[in-house]
Each structure stands twice: as structure tokens, then as C-alpha cells.
């Protein structure tokens, strides 16, 4: 079995990481994905009703 430390990255790996440099502050190799969203409310009263659980709907995601 070949030593993985000596193996060169394949074309798929090179394509995924092309142009990416580690973030100087965090050391992250790739841009993170954020699996979150925000929701639009009709108006302030609609938002208040949702946050007070008076109406069913989406108010928070993470």
C-alpha cells in the first residue's frame, strides 16, 4: 500500500481546492458552508405574532 503522505492529489482534489489558500487568521483551507437561512415577515405585527407563538411559522434556523 502506498504511503498516503507521498501520494499526489488527484484531478478531482486539485479542482475542488484550486485557487484556495488557507485563511491567515483561522487556517481554514476552504470557505465554510453555512446551513442556515433567514425568514421574511409581512410586517412587524406578523413577526411579533410568530415570535410570541400566536401563529405557526418559521422564525429561527441553524
MOPAC internal coordinates of N, CA, C and O (Angstrom, degrees):
PM7 1SCF
backbone

  N    0.0000 0     0.00 0     0.00 0    0    0    0
  C    1.4504 1     0.00 0     0.00 0    1    0    0
  C    1.5220 1   108.65 1     0.00 0    2    1    0
  O    1.2310 1   120.59 1   -46.88 1    3    2    1
  N    1.2984 1   116.49 1   133.12 1    3    2    1
  C    1.4637 1   121.37 1  -177.93 1    5    3    2
  C    1.5239 1   110.79 1   -71.06 1    6    5    3
  O    1.2310 1   121.28 1   -33.71 1    7    6    5
  N    1.3021 1   115.16 1   146.29 1    7    6    5
  C    1.4587 1   121.26 1   176.78 1    9    7    6
  C    1.5284 1   108.26 1   -70.81 1   10    9    7
  O    1.2310 1   120.15 1   -62.50 1   11   10    9
  N    1.3317 1   117.32 1   117.50 1   11   10    9
  C    1.4650 1   121.38 1  -176.07 1   13   11   10
  C    1.5253 1   112.66 1   -62.64 1   14   13   11
  O    1.2310 1   119.79 1   154.38 1   15   14   13
  N    1.3039 1   118.00 1   -25.62 1   15   14   13
  C    1.4654 1   120.25 1   179.87 1   17   15   14
  C    1.5199 1   111.50 1   -69.42 1   18   17   15
  O    1.2310 1   119.78 1   156.65 1   19   18   17
  N    1.3177 1   118.03 1   -23.35 1   19   18   17
  C    1.4601 1   121.72 1  -177.82 1   21   19   18
  C    1.5242 1   112.28 1   -97.45 1   22   21   19
  O    1.2310 1   120.01 1   169.19 1   23   22   21
  N    1.3247 1   117.58 1   -10.81 1   23   22   21
  C    1.4554 1   121.75 1  -176.99 1   25   23   22
  C    1.5244 1   110.72 1   -74.78 1   26   25   23
  O    1.2310 1   120.30 1   -42.99 1   27   26   25
  N    1.3189 1   117.02 1   137.01 1   27   26   25
  C    1.4608 1   121.16 1   177.75 1   29   27   26
  C    1.5231 1   109.08 1   -79.73 1   30   29   27
  O    1.2310 1   120.17 1   -33.39 1   31   30   29
  N    1.3462 1   117.29 1   146.61 1   31   30   29
  C    1.4674 1   119.48 1   178.51 1   33   31   30
  C    1.5286 1   111.07 1   -65.76 1   34   33   31
  O    1.2310 1   120.78 1   -34.31 1   35   34   33
  N    1.3268 1   116.11 1   145.69 1   35   34   33
  C    1.4605 1   121.91 1   178.74 1   37   35   34
  C    1.5203 1   111.41 1   -76.61 1   38   37   35
  O    1.2310 1   120.71 1    -6.40 1   39   38   37
  N    1.3192 1   116.25 1   173.60 1   39   38   37
  C    1.4577 1   121.82 1  -177.82 1   41   39   38
  C    1.5271 1   111.68 1   -61.64 1   42   41   39
  O    1.2310 1   119.80 1   144.32 1   43   42   41
  N    1.3372 1   118.00 1   -35.68 1   43   42   41
  C    1.4668 1   120.75 1   179.62 1   45   43   42
  C    1.5250 1   110.62 1   -64.81 1   46   45   43
  O    1.2310 1   120.54 1   135.13 1   47   46   45
  N    1.3141 1   116.57 1   -44.87 1   47   46   45
  C    1.4636 1   121.03 1   178.95 1   49   47   46
  C    1.5151 1   110.61 1   -64.02 1   50   49   47
  O    1.2310 1   120.47 1   136.90 1   51   50   49
  N    1.3106 1   116.70 1   -43.10 1   51   50   49
  C    1.4636 1   120.19 1   178.78 1   53   51   50
  C    1.5247 1   111.12 1   -62.27 1   54   53   51
  O    1.2310 1   120.28 1   140.17 1   55   54   53
  N    1.3351 1   117.08 1   -39.83 1   55   54   53
  C    1.4610 1   120.84 1  -179.94 1   57   55   54
  C    1.5245 1   111.56 1   -65.90 1   58   57   55
  O    1.2310 1   120.34 1   138.23 1   59   58   57
  N    1.3246 1   116.95 1   -41.77 1   59   58   57
  C    1.4642 1   120.89 1  -179.20 1   61   59   58
  C    1.5233 1   111.34 1   -65.63 1   62   61   59
  O    1.2310 1   120.21 1   142.20 1   63   62   61
  N    1.3142 1   117.20 1   -37.80 1   63   62   61
  C    1.4562 1   121.35 1  -174.54 1   65   63   62
  C    1.5257 1   113.73 1   -99.45 1   66   65   63
  O    1.2310 1   119.72 1  -174.09 1   67   66   65
  N    1.3229 1   118.13 1     5.91 1   67   66   65
  C    1.4650 1   121.35 1  -176.73 1   69   67   66
  C    1.5245 1   111.33 1   -58.97 1   70   69   67
  O    1.2310 1   120.82 1   -49.95 1   71   70   69
  N    1.2903 1   116.03 1   130.05 1   71   70   69
  C    1.4581 1   121.48 1   176.23 1   73   71   70
  C    1.5116 1   115.22 1    78.10 1   74   73   71
  O    1.2310 1   119.69 1   177.20 1   75   74   73
  N    1.3052 1   118.20 1    -2.80 1   75   74   73
  C    1.4610 1   120.81 1  -177.96 1   77   75   74
  C    1.5212 1   109.84 1   -90.78 1   78   77   75
  O    1.2310 1   121.45 1   -48.51 1   79   78   77
  N    1.3002 1   114.84 1   131.49 1   79   78   77
  C    1.4641 1   121.11 1   174.53 1   81   79   78
  C    1.5239 1   107.43 1  -118.11 1   82   81   79
  O    1.2310 1   119.66 1   -32.20 1   83   82   81
  N    1.3136 1   118.26 1   147.80 1   83   82   81
  C    1.4635 1   119.39 1   178.85 1   85   83   82
  C    1.5258 1   111.38 1   -58.38 1   86   85   83
  O    1.2310 1   120.86 1   -39.54 1   87   86   85
  N    1.3263 1   115.96 1   140.46 1   87   86   85
  C    1.4530 1   121.00 1   176.82 1   89   87   86
  C    1.5220 1   108.40 1   -63.52 1   90   89   87
  O    1.2310 1   119.53 1   -50.82 1   91   90   89
  N    1.3408 1   118.49 1   129.18 1   91   90   89
  C    1.4619 1   119.84 1  -176.11 1   93   91   90
  C    1.5311 1   114.00 1   -65.79 1   94   93   91
  O    1.2310 1   120.14 1   157.57 1   95   94   93
  N    1.3301 1   117.33 1   -22.43 1   95   94   93
  C    1.4669 1   119.64 1  -177.55 1   97   95   94
  C    1.5244 1   112.96 1   -92.96 1   98   97   95
  O    1.2310 1   120.58 1   141.85 1   99   98   97
  N    1.3456 1   116.50 1   -38.15 1   99   98   97
  C    1.4634 1   119.24 1  -175.34 1  101   99   98
  C    1.5173 1   113.64 1  -107.93 1  102  101   99
  O    1.2310 1   120.50 1   159.87 1  103  102  101
  N    1.3340 1   116.65 1   -20.13 1  103  102  101
  C    1.4541 1   120.08 1  -176.14 1  105  103  102
  C    1.5163 1   113.43 1    80.16 1  106  105  103
  O    1.2310 1   120.10 1  -175.23 1  107  106  105
  N    1.3497 1   117.42 1     4.77 1  107  106  105
  C    1.4632 1   120.62 1   179.77 1  109  107  106
  C    1.5237 1   109.72 1   -63.32 1  110  109  107
  O    1.2310 1   120.36 1   -47.79 1  111  110  109
  N    1.3004 1   116.92 1   132.21 1  111  110  109
  C    1.4612 1   122.21 1  -178.18 1  113  111  110
  C    1.5255 1   111.27 1   -78.88 1  114  113  111
  O    1.2310 1   119.83 1   144.80 1  115  114  113
  N    1.3212 1   117.93 1   -35.20 1  115  114  113
  C    1.4620 1   122.44 1  -177.49 1  117  115  114
  C    1.5240 1   110.19 1  -124.14 1  118  117  115
  O    1.2310 1   120.93 1   -20.91 1  119  118  117
  N    1.3158 1   115.83 1   159.09 1  119  118  117
  C    1.4570 1   121.25 1   173.88 1  121  119  118
  C    1.5232 1   108.10 1   -67.12 1  122  121  119
  O    1.2310 1   119.75 1   -49.44 1  123  122  121
  N    1.3317 1   118.08 1   130.56 1  123  122  121
  C    1.4608 1   119.34 1  -179.05 1  125  123  122
  C    1.5240 1   111.39 1   -70.89 1  126  125  123
  O    1.2310 1   121.04 1   -23.72 1  127  126  125
  N    1.3237 1   115.61 1   156.28 1  127  126  125
  C    1.4565 1   119.88 1   172.26 1  129  127  126
  C    1.5252 1   107.11 1   -98.72 1  130  129  127
  O    1.2310 1   120.96 1   -34.98 1  131  130  129
  N    1.2907 1   115.77 1   145.02 1  131  130  129
  C    1.4569 1   121.24 1   179.08 1  133  131  130
  C    1.5196 1   107.85 1  -114.96 1  134  133  131
  O    1.2310 1   120.17 1   -72.71 1  135  134  133
  N    1.3118 1   117.27 1   107.29 1  135  134  133
  C    1.4545 1   121.71 1  -179.93 1  137  135  134
  C    1.5212 1   108.95 1   -91.49 1  138  137  135
  O    1.2310 1   121.52 1  -107.70 1  139  138  137
  N    1.3066 1   114.69 1    72.30 1  139  138  137
  C    1.4493 1   122.09 1  -178.32 1  141  139  138
  C    1.5152 1   108.11 1  -149.33 1  142  141  139
  O    1.2310 1   120.07 1    -9.59 1  143  142  141
  N    1.2893 1   117.47 1   170.41 1  143  142  141
  C    1.4596 1   121.42 1   177.78 1  145  143  142
  C    1.5162 1   109.21 1  -153.19 1  146  145  143
  O    1.2310 1   120.83 1    -3.21 1  147  146  145
  N    1.3038 1   116.02 1   176.79 1  147  146  145
  C    1.4614 1   121.84 1   173.24 1  149  147  146
  C    1.5205 1   107.30 1  -126.55 1  150  149  147
  O    1.2310 1   120.50 1   -19.22 1  151  150  149
  N    1.2988 1   116.65 1   160.78 1  151  150  149
  C    1.4575 1   121.57 1  -176.51 1  153  151  150
  C    1.5213 1   109.99 1  -119.70 1  154  153  151
  O    1.2310 1   121.22 1   -30.81 1  155  154  153
  N    1.3246 1   115.27 1   149.19 1  155  154  153
  C    1.4622 1   122.14 1   179.70 1  157  155  154
  C    1.5220 1   108.06 1  -101.14 1  158  157  155
  O    1.2310 1   120.82 1   -43.73 1  159  158  157
  N    1.3148 1   116.04 1   136.27 1  159  158  157
  C    1.4605 1   122.01 1   177.81 1  161  159  158
  C    1.5243 1   108.89 1  -110.02 1  162  161  159
  O    1.2310 1   120.76 1   -28.96 1  163  162  161
  N    1.3226 1   116.15 1   151.04 1  163  162  161
  C    1.4682 1   120.48 1   179.86 1  165  163  162
  C    1.5234 1   111.13 1   -63.19 1  166  165  163
  O    1.2310 1   120.91 1   138.70 1  167  166  165
  N    1.3234 1   115.87 1   -41.30 1  167  166  165
  C    1.4660 1   122.35 1   178.95 1  169  167  166
  C    1.5291 1   107.62 1  -166.69 1  170  169  167
  O    1.2310 1   120.46 1     2.85 1  171  170  169
  N    1.3190 1   116.73 1  -177.15 1  171  170  169
  C    1.4680 1   120.97 1  -177.27 1  173  171  170
  C    1.5291 1   111.58 1   -64.13 1  174  173  171
  O    1.2310 1   120.39 1   143.47 1  175  174  173
  N    1.3181 1   116.85 1   -36.53 1  175  174  173
  C    1.4676 1   119.75 1   179.28 1  177  175  174
  C    1.5315 1   111.27 1   -66.14 1  178  177  175
  O    1.2310 1   120.78 1   139.86 1  179  178  177
  N    1.3156 1   116.12 1   -40.14 1  179  178  177
  C    1.4627 1   120.31 1   177.14 1  181  179  178
  C    1.5302 1   110.13 1   -61.81 1  182  181  179
  O    1.2310 1   120.66 1   134.55 1  183  182  181
  N    1.3226 1   116.34 1   -45.45 1  183  182  181
  C    1.4619 1   120.52 1   178.71 1  185  183  182
  C    1.5243 1   110.74 1   -61.16 1  186  185  183
  O    1.2310 1   120.55 1   135.83 1  187  186  185
  N    1.3246 1   116.55 1   -44.17 1  187  186  185
  C    1.4654 1   120.51 1  -179.74 1  189  187  186
  C    1.5259 1   110.70 1   -61.39 1  190  189  187
  O    1.2310 1   120.25 1   138.81 1  191  190  189
  N    1.3252 1   117.13 1   -41.19 1  191  190  189
  C    1.4677 1   120.64 1   179.15 1  193  191  190
  C    1.5286 1   111.39 1   -63.48 1  194  193  191
  O    1.2310 1   120.67 1   141.66 1  195  194  193
  N    1.3183 1   116.32 1   -38.34 1  195  194  193
  C    1.4637 1   119.51 1   178.25 1  197  195  194
  C    1.5275 1   111.21 1   -68.94 1  198  197  195
  O    1.2310 1   120.38 1   133.74 1  199  198  197
  N    1.3235 1   116.89 1   -46.26 1  199  198  197
  C    1.4650 1   120.12 1  -178.42 1  201  199  198
  C    1.5246 1   112.12 1   -68.22 1  202  201  199
  O    1.2310 1   120.20 1   153.19 1  203  202  201
  N    1.3273 1   117.22 1   -26.81 1  203  202  201
  C    1.4678 1   120.85 1   176.39 1  205  203  202
  C    1.5250 1   111.88 1   -86.97 1  206  205  203
  O    1.2310 1   120.98 1  -175.25 1  207  206  205
  N    1.3334 1   115.73 1     4.75 1  207  206  205
  C    1.4640 1   123.58 1   178.27 1  209  207  206
  C    1.5227 1   112.65 1    61.17 1  210  209  207
  O    1.2310 1   120.61 1  -151.87 1  211  210  209
  N    1.3293 1   116.44 1    28.13 1  211  210  209
  C    1.4624 1   121.20 1   176.40 1  213  211  210
  C    1.5261 1   111.11 1   -84.50 1  214  213  211
  O    1.2310 1   120.33 1   156.08 1  215  214  213
  N    1.3200 1   116.98 1   -23.92 1  215  214  213
  C    1.4612 1   123.62 1   176.51 1  217  215  214
  C    1.5236 1   108.61 1  -125.47 1  218  217  215
  O    1.2310 1   120.34 1   -35.24 1  219  218  217
  N    1.3324 1   116.96 1   144.76 1  219  218  217
  C    1.4644 1   118.19 1   173.85 1  221  219  218
  C    1.5298 1   109.94 1   -76.17 1  222  221  219
  O    1.2310 1   120.76 1   -36.14 1  223  222  221
  N    1.2943 1   116.15 1   143.86 1  223  222  221
  C    1.4587 1   120.05 1   178.26 1  225  223  222
  C    1.5157 1   110.52 1   165.99 1  226  225  223
  O    1.2310 1   121.73 1    -1.04 1  227  226  225
  N    1.3087 1   114.30 1   178.96 1  227  226  225
  C    1.4625 1   120.81 1  -177.59 1  229  227  226
  C    1.5222 1   110.43 1   -97.38 1  230  229  227
  O    1.2310 1   120.91 1   -47.92 1  231  230  229
  N    1.3450 1   115.87 1   132.08 1  231  230  229
  C    1.4620 1   120.01 1   179.44 1  233  231  230
  C    1.5262 1   112.66 1  -132.54 1  234  233  231
  O    1.2310 1   120.23 1   165.45 1  235  234  233
  N    1.3213 1   117.16 1   -14.55 1  235  234  233
  C    1.4580 1   119.43 1  -173.54 1  237  235  234
  C    1.5145 1   109.30 1  -148.48 1  238  237  235
  O    1.2310 1   120.92 1   -37.51 1  239  238  237
  N    1.3092 1   115.85 1   142.49 1  239  238  237
  C    1.4588 1   120.15 1   177.66 1  241  239  238
  C    1.5111 1   109.29 1  -149.63 1  242  241  239
  O    1.2310 1   120.97 1   -36.51 1  243  242  241
  N    1.3380 1   115.76 1   143.49 1  243  242  241
  C    1.4617 1   119.99 1   175.73 1  245  243  242
  C    1.4848 1   109.06 1  -159.20 1  246  245  243
  O    1.2310 1   120.10 1   180.00 1  247  246  245

